[in-house]
Amino acid sequence: MLRLPDIGGSRRTLVFHHMGLLTQADAGLGNGPPDRFAVAELIFDGAAFERFLSDEGEWRTVMGVPRGPLLRRQMEVNQETVAFGGRLWWVDLTFGAMSVDPFGDWPETRFVELPSGSVLPARASTNDGDFRELEDKVMFKEEVAKHRRIGVSEGRLRYAEVSPHDPFLLSSFALDGDEGSGWTLEHQVALRQVLADGGYPWQENSTQAAPQIAVLDPLNANAIYLKVGEHVVVVDMHNGKVTGASPLEEEYLYLSLVPCVLPPWLGSSRIPTPGMQSRLPISLYASVLLELFCV
């Protein structure tokens, strides 16, 4: 396991953190084993971030350089950080995504708003430290995250959402270009009939939860994995059919699923470290990811 240094010498436990990991090969030009990696976490409402570069071996606080107008409201990250287009993307599933190239000396921050009609109103806050208000806010963010997801599929950044009410309309969008001038709607399908035809009917007046988005398929933009009752169900949006399913052994373990694509060189390569004299097997990158995403 490659353990990263404590940020600022502190051993505090980060309960709510959304660090991202981005690798770079051949100075950003190749697709082979990474020569370096960066780990980053947004701070100060996106005005800066904490950054660890493998070729530096220490944490630094780096100020971001905003591109475009200032955000009209505060971002509240509520899903895992996404690596795409040589940048890390922090996602607020009620508002949009902020991205940055963590390797840059003066990193430029960019913001892409969710598709039109998907932006939700900001939650009112009294800022008086009321615990119930904080609890309601956290529960609202968690509920939204069950029905929305941003991820990478077939080399493009994509956004999917499912309406929490019958007939459970599932919509899938693709970002226009790497920088994102907008979103294009690619698929839209009413899930109720699709799931019923696939053997997963939803009954009126039942206590069964509405379908939830589990994860986007990284290799097939038509496929979206949904949590339906005690199963993860694969829906082909192009054909409007259920194409696979798997039972959840312990439902409480599946609060969030993260897609992984394992390259063929994974087991034989090395994790880059400062000075490059001592490089650990890159197959242990999984341990770094566990450090990032698990409490």
Contacts in CASP RR format, 6 or more apart in sequence:
PFRMAT RR
TARGET T0000
AUTHOR 0000-0000-0000
METHOD contacts of the structure
MODEL  1
MLRLPDIGGSRRTLVFHHMGLLTQADAGLGNGPPDRFAVAELIFDGAAFE
RFLSDEGEWRTVMGVPRGPLLRRQMEVNQETVAFGGRLWWVDLTFGAMSV
DPFGDWPETRFVELPSGSVLPARASTNDGDFRELEDKVMFKEEVAKHRRI
GVSEGRLRYAEVSPHDPFLLSSFALDGDEGSGWTLEHQVALRQVLADGGY
PWQENSTQAAPQIAVLDPLNANAIYLKVGEHVVVVDMHNGKVTGASPLEE
EYLYLSLVPCVLPPWLGSSRIPTPGMQSRLPISLYASVLLELFCV
1 284 0 8 1.000
1 287 0 8 1.000
1 288 0 8 1.000
1 291 0 8 1.000
2 271 0 8 1.000
2 273 0 8 1.000
2 280 0 8 1.000
2 284 0 8 1.000
2 287 0 8 1.000
2 288 0 8 1.000
3 291 0 8 1.000
4 39 0 8 1.000
4 52 0 8 1.000
4 59 0 8 1.000
4 288 0 8 1.000
4 291 0 8 1.000
5 52 0 8 1.000
5 57 0 8 1.000
5 58 0 8 1.000
5 59 0 8 1.000
7 50 0 8 1.000
7 59 0 8 1.000
8 59 0 8 1.000
13 295 0 8 1.000
14 295 0 8 1.000
15 295 0 8 1.000
17 41 0 8 1.000
17 292 0 8 1.000
18 41 0 8 1.000
18 42 0 8 1.000
18 77 0 8 1.000
18 79 0 8 1.000
18 80 0 8 1.000
18 81 0 8 1.000
18 90 0 8 1.000
19 39 0 8 1.000
19 40 0 8 1.000
19 41 0 8 1.000
19 81 0 8 1.000
19 292 0 8 1.000
19 293 0 8 1.000
20 39 0 8 1.000
20 40 0 8 1.000
20 41 0 8 1.000
20 81 0 8 1.000
20 83 0 8 1.000
20 88 0 8 1.000
20 292 0 8 1.000
21 37 0 8 1.000
21 38 0 8 1.000
21 39 0 8 1.000
21 81 0 8 1.000
21 83 0 8 1.000
21 285 0 8 1.000
21 288 0 8 1.000
21 289 0 8 1.000
21 292 0 8 1.000
22 37 0 8 1.000
22 38 0 8 1.000
22 40 0 8 1.000
22 83 0 8 1.000
22 86 0 8 1.000
22 87 0 8 1.000
22 88 0 8 1.000
22 102 0 8 1.000
22 103 0 8 1.000
23 34 0 8 1.000
23 36 0 8 1.000
23 37 0 8 1.000
23 83 0 8 1.000
24 34 0 8 1.000
24 35 0 8 1.000
24 36 0 8 1.000
24 37 0 8 1.000
24 38 0 8 1.000
24 86 0 8 1.000
24 103 0 8 1.000
25 31 0 8 1.000
25 32 0 8 1.000
25 33 0 8 1.000
25 34 0 8 1.000
25 35 0 8 1.000
26 32 0 8 1.000
26 35 0 8 1.000
27 35 0 8 1.000
28 86 0 8 1.000
32 263 0 8 1.000
32 265 0 8 1.000
33 265 0 8 1.000
33 269 0 8 1.000
33 270 0 8 1.000
33 282 0 8 1.000
34 269 0 8 1.000
34 272 0 8 1.000
34 282 0 8 1.000
35 272 0 8 1.000
36 53 0 8 1.000
36 54 0 8 1.000
36 55 0 8 1.000
36 103 0 8 1.000
36 272 0 8 1.000
37 53 0 8 1.000
37 54 0 8 1.000
37 271 0 8 1.000
37 272 0 8 1.000
38 51 0 8 1.000
38 52 0 8 1.000
38 53 0 8 1.000
38 54 0 8 1.000
38 88 0 8 1.000
38 102 0 8 1.000
38 103 0 8 1.000
39 51 0 8 1.000
39 52 0 8 1.000
39 102 0 8 1.000
39 288 0 8 1.000
39 292 0 8 1.000
40 49 0 8 1.000
40 50 0 8 1.000
40 51 0 8 1.000
40 52 0 8 1.000
40 88 0 8 1.000
40 100 0 8 1.000
40 102 0 8 1.000
41 49 0 8 1.000
41 50 0 8 1.000
42 48 0 8 1.000
42 49 0 8 1.000
42 75 0 8 1.000
42 77 0 8 1.000
42 90 0 8 1.000
42 98 0 8 1.000
43 49 0 8 1.000
43 50 0 8 1.000
43 61 0 8 1.000
45 71 0 8 1.000
45 74 0 8 1.000
45 75 0 8 1.000
46 64 0 8 1.000
46 75 0 8 1.000
46 90 0 8 1.000
46 98 0 8 1.000
46 109 0 8 1.000
47 63 0 8 1.000
47 64 0 8 1.000
47 66 0 8 1.000
48 61 0 8 1.000
48 62 0 8 1.000
48 63 0 8 1.000
48 64 0 8 1.000
49 61 0 8 1.000
49 62 0 8 1.000
49 64 0 8 1.000
49 100 0 8 1.000
49 102 0 8 1.000
49 107 0 8 1.000
50 59 0 8 1.000
50 60 0 8 1.000
50 61 0 8 1.000
50 62 0 8 1.000
51 59 0 8 1.000
51 60 0 8 1.000
51 61 0 8 1.000
51 62 0 8 1.000
51 102 0 8 1.000
52 58 0 8 1.000
52 59 0 8 1.000
52 60 0 8 1.000
53 60 0 8 1.000
53 102 0 8 1.000
53 103 0 8 1.000
54 271 0 8 1.000
54 272 0 8 1.000
54 273 0 8 1.000
54 274 0 8 1.000
55 272 0 8 1.000
55 274 0 8 1.000
55 275 0 8 1.000
56 274 0 8 1.000
57 273 0 8 1.000
57 274 0 8 1.000
62 107 0 8 1.000
63 106 0 8 1.000
64 100 0 8 1.000
64 106 0 8 1.000
64 107 0 8 1.000
64 108 0 8 1.000
64 109 0 8 1.000
65 106 0 8 1.000
65 107 0 8 1.000
65 108 0 8 1.000
65 109 0 8 1.000
66 108 0 8 1.000
66 109 0 8 1.000
67 108 0 8 1.000
67 109 0 8 1.000
67 110 0 8 1.000
68 110 0 8 1.000
68 111 0 8 1.000
71 98 0 8 1.000
71 111 0 8 1.000
73 95 0 8 1.000
73 122 0 8 1.000
74 122 0 8 1.000
75 90 0 8 1.000
75 92 0 8 1.000
75 95 0 8 1.000
75 96 0 8 1.000
75 98 0 8 1.000
76 92 0 8 1.000
76 94 0 8 1.000
76 95 0 8 1.000
76 141 0 8 1.000
77 90 0 8 1.000
77 91 0 8 1.000
77 92 0 8 1.000
78 91 0 8 1.000
78 92 0 8 1.000
78 93 0 8 1.000
78 94 0 8 1.000
78 141 0 8 1.000
78 142 0 8 1.000
78 144 0 8 1.000
78 145 0 8 1.000
79 91 0 8 1.000
79 93 0 8 1.000
79 145 0 8 1.000
79 148 0 8 1.000
79 149 0 8 1.000
79 150 0 8 1.000
79 256 0 8 1.000
80 91 0 8 1.000
80 256 0 8 1.000
80 258 0 8 1.000
80 293 0 8 1.000
81 88 0 8 1.000
81 89 0 8 1.000
81 90 0 8 1.000
81 91 0 8 1.000
82 88 0 8 1.000
82 89 0 8 1.000
82 91 0 8 1.000
82 97 0 8 1.000
82 150 0 8 1.000
82 151 0 8 1.000
82 152 0 8 1.000
82 157 0 8 1.000
83 89 0 8 1.000
83 152 0 8 1.000
84 99 0 8 1.000
84 151 0 8 1.000
84 152 0 8 1.000
84 155 0 8 1.000
84 157 0 8 1.000
84 178 0 8 1.000
85 178 0 8 1.000
86 101 0 8 1.000
87 99 0 8 1.000
87 100 0 8 1.000
87 101 0 8 1.000
87 102 0 8 1.000
87 110 0 8 1.000
88 99 0 8 1.000
88 100 0 8 1.000
88 101 0 8 1.000
88 102 0 8 1.000
89 97 0 8 1.000
89 98 0 8 1.000
89 99 0 8 1.000
89 150 0 8 1.000
89 157 0 8 1.000
90 97 0 8 1.000
90 98 0 8 1.000
90 99 0 8 1.000
91 97 0 8 1.000
91 150 0 8 1.000
93 114 0 8 1.000
93 141 0 8 1.000
93 144 0 8 1.000
93 145 0 8 1.000
93 148 0 8 1.000
93 149 0 8 1.000
93 150 0 8 1.000
94 114 0 8 1.000
94 119 0 8 1.000
94 120 0 8 1.000
94 122 0 8 1.000
94 141 0 8 1.000
94 144 0 8 1.000
95 113 0 8 1.000
95 114 0 8 1.000
95 119 0 8 1.000
95 120 0 8 1.000
95 122 0 8 1.000
96 111 0 8 1.000
96 112 0 8 1.000
96 113 0 8 1.000
96 114 0 8 1.000
96 119 0 8 1.000
97 111 0 8 1.000
97 112 0 8 1.000
97 150 0 8 1.000
98 109 0 8 1.000
98 110 0 8 1.000
98 111 0 8 1.000
99 109 0 8 1.000
99 110 0 8 1.000
99 111 0 8 1.000
99 112 0 8 1.000
100 107 0 8 1.000
100 108 0 8 1.000
100 109 0 8 1.000
100 110 0 8 1.000
101 107 0 8 1.000
101 108 0 8 1.000
110 179 0 8 1.000
112 175 0 8 1.000
112 180 0 8 1.000
112 182 0 8 1.000
113 119 0 8 1.000
114 159 0 8 1.000
114 183 0 8 1.000
115 159 0 8 1.000
115 173 0 8 1.000
115 182 0 8 1.000
115 183 0 8 1.000
115 185 0 8 1.000
118 148 0 8 1.000
118 159 0 8 1.000
118 161 0 8 1.000
120 144 0 8 1.000
123 137 0 8 1.000
123 140 0 8 1.000
125 133 0 8 1.000
125 137 0 8 1.000
126 133 0 8 1.000
145 256 0 8 1.000
146 164 0 8 1.000
146 212 0 8 1.000
146 213 0 8 1.000
146 227 0 8 1.000
147 161 0 8 1.000
147 162 0 8 1.000
147 163 0 8 1.000
147 164 0 8 1.000
147 210 0 8 1.000
147 212 0 8 1.000
147 213 0 8 1.000
148 159 0 8 1.000
148 160 0 8 1.000
148 161 0 8 1.000
148 162 0 8 1.000
148 213 0 8 1.000
149 159 0 8 1.000
149 160 0 8 1.000
149 161 0 8 1.000
149 213 0 8 1.000
149 215 0 8 1.000
149 216 0 8 1.000
150 157 0 8 1.000
150 158 0 8 1.000
150 159 0 8 1.000
151 157 0 8 1.000
151 158 0 8 1.000
151 159 0 8 1.000
151 216 0 8 1.000
151 259 0 8 1.000
152 158 0 8 1.000
152 216 0 8 1.000
152 218 0 8 1.000
152 259 0 8 1.000
153 216 0 8 1.000
153 217 0 8 1.000
153 218 0 8 1.000
153 219 0 8 1.000
153 220 0 8 1.000
153 221 0 8 1.000
154 218 0 8 1.000
154 219 0 8 1.000
154 220 0 8 1.000
154 221 0 8 1.000
156 174 0 8 1.000
156 175 0 8 1.000
156 177 0 8 1.000
156 221 0 8 1.000
157 174 0 8 1.000
157 175 0 8 1.000
157 178 0 8 1.000
157 180 0 8 1.000
158 172 0 8 1.000
158 173 0 8 1.000
158 174 0 8 1.000
158 175 0 8 1.000
158 186 0 8 1.000
158 216 0 8 1.000
158 221 0 8 1.000
159 172 0 8 1.000
159 173 0 8 1.000
159 175 0 8 1.000
159 183 0 8 1.000
160 170 0 8 1.000
160 171 0 8 1.000
160 172 0 8 1.000
160 173 0 8 1.000
160 213 0 8 1.000
160 216 0 8 1.000
160 224 0 8 1.000
161 170 0 8 1.000
161 171 0 8 1.000
161 213 0 8 1.000
162 168 0 8 1.000
162 169 0 8 1.000
162 170 0 8 1.000
162 171 0 8 1.000
162 191 0 8 1.000
162 210 0 8 1.000
162 211 0 8 1.000
162 212 0 8 1.000
162 213 0 8 1.000
162 226 0 8 1.000
163 169 0 8 1.000
163 170 0 8 1.000
164 210 0 8 1.000
165 210 0 8 1.000
166 192 0 8 1.000
166 202 0 8 1.000
166 204 0 8 1.000
167 190 0 8 1.000
167 191 0 8 1.000
167 192 0 8 1.000
167 193 0 8 1.000
168 190 0 8 1.000
168 191 0 8 1.000
168 192 0 8 1.000
168 195 0 8 1.000
168 202 0 8 1.000
168 210 0 8 1.000
168 211 0 8 1.000
169 188 0 8 1.000
169 189 0 8 1.000
169 190 0 8 1.000
169 191 0 8 1.000
170 187 0 8 1.000
170 188 0 8 1.000
170 189 0 8 1.000
170 190 0 8 1.000
170 191 0 8 1.000
170 211 0 8 1.000
170 224 0 8 1.000
170 226 0 8 1.000
170 235 0 8 1.000
170 237 0 8 1.000
171 185 0 8 1.000
171 187 0 8 1.000
171 188 0 8 1.000
172 185 0 8 1.000
172 186 0 8 1.000
172 187 0 8 1.000
172 188 0 8 1.000
172 221 0 8 1.000
172 224 0 8 1.000
172 237 0 8 1.000
173 183 0 8 1.000
173 184 0 8 1.000
173 185 0 8 1.000
173 186 0 8 1.000
174 183 0 8 1.000
174 184 0 8 1.000
174 186 0 8 1.000
174 221 0 8 1.000
175 182 0 8 1.000
175 183 0 8 1.000
176 182 0 8 1.000
176 183 0 8 1.000
176 184 0 8 1.000
186 221 0 8 1.000
186 237 0 8 1.000
187 222 0 8 1.000
187 237 0 8 1.000
187 238 0 8 1.000
188 237 0 8 1.000
189 235 0 8 1.000
189 237 0 8 1.000
189 240 0 8 1.000
191 211 0 8 1.000
191 226 0 8 1.000
191 235 0 8 1.000
192 202 0 8 1.000
194 235 0 8 1.000
194 240 0 8 1.000
194 241 0 8 1.000
194 242 0 8 1.000
195 201 0 8 1.000
195 202 0 8 1.000
195 211 0 8 1.000
195 228 0 8 1.000
195 233 0 8 1.000
195 235 0 8 1.000
195 242 0 8 1.000
196 202 0 8 1.000
197 241 0 8 1.000
197 242 0 8 1.000
198 241 0 8 1.000
198 242 0 8 1.000
199 242 0 8 1.000
200 228 0 8 1.000
200 229 0 8 1.000
200 231 0 8 1.000
200 233 0 8 1.000
200 242 0 8 1.000
200 245 0 8 1.000
202 208 0 8 1.000
202 210 0 8 1.000
202 211 0 8 1.000
208 229 0 8 1.000
209 229 0 8 1.000
211 226 0 8 1.000
211 227 0 8 1.000
211 228 0 8 1.000
211 233 0 8 1.000
212 226 0 8 1.000
212 227 0 8 1.000
212 228 0 8 1.000
213 224 0 8 1.000
213 225 0 8 1.000
213 226 0 8 1.000
213 227 0 8 1.000
214 225 0 8 1.000
214 226 0 8 1.000
214 227 0 8 1.000
214 232 0 8 1.000
214 254 0 8 1.000
214 257 0 8 1.000
215 224 0 8 1.000
215 225 0 8 1.000
215 257 0 8 1.000
215 258 0 8 1.000
215 259 0 8 1.000
216 223 0 8 1.000
216 224 0 8 1.000
216 225 0 8 1.000
216 259 0 8 1.000
217 223 0 8 1.000
217 224 0 8 1.000
217 225 0 8 1.000
217 234 0 8 1.000
217 259 0 8 1.000
218 259 0 8 1.000
218 260 0 8 1.000
218 261 0 8 1.000
219 261 0 8 1.000
222 236 0 8 1.000
222 237 0 8 1.000
222 238 0 8 1.000
222 239 0 8 1.000
223 234 0 8 1.000
223 235 0 8 1.000
223 236 0 8 1.000
223 237 0 8 1.000
223 243 0 8 1.000
224 234 0 8 1.000
224 235 0 8 1.000
224 237 0 8 1.000
225 232 0 8 1.000
225 233 0 8 1.000
225 234 0 8 1.000
225 257 0 8 1.000
226 232 0 8 1.000
226 233 0 8 1.000
226 234 0 8 1.000
226 235 0 8 1.000
227 233 0 8 1.000
227 248 0 8 1.000
227 254 0 8 1.000
229 248 0 8 1.000
230 247 0 8 1.000
230 248 0 8 1.000
230 251 0 8 1.000
231 245 0 8 1.000
231 246 0 8 1.000
231 247 0 8 1.000
231 248 0 8 1.000
232 245 0 8 1.000
232 246 0 8 1.000
232 248 0 8 1.000
232 254 0 8 1.000
232 257 0 8 1.000
233 242 0 8 1.000
233 244 0 8 1.000
233 245 0 8 1.000
234 242 0 8 1.000
234 243 0 8 1.000
234 244 0 8 1.000
234 245 0 8 1.000
235 241 0 8 1.000
235 242 0 8 1.000
235 243 0 8 1.000
236 242 0 8 1.000
236 243 0 8 1.000
248 254 0 8 1.000
258 289 0 8 1.000
258 293 0 8 1.000
265 282 0 8 1.000
266 282 0 8 1.000
266 283 0 8 1.000
266 285 0 8 1.000
267 281 0 8 1.000
267 282 0 8 1.000
267 283 0 8 1.000
269 281 0 8 1.000
269 282 0 8 1.000
269 283 0 8 1.000
270 279 0 8 1.000
270 280 0 8 1.000
270 281 0 8 1.000
270 282 0 8 1.000
271 279 0 8 1.000
271 280 0 8 1.000
271 281 0 8 1.000
271 282 0 8 1.000
271 284 0 8 1.000
271 285 0 8 1.000
271 288 0 8 1.000
272 279 0 8 1.000
273 279 0 8 1.000
273 280 0 8 1.000
END
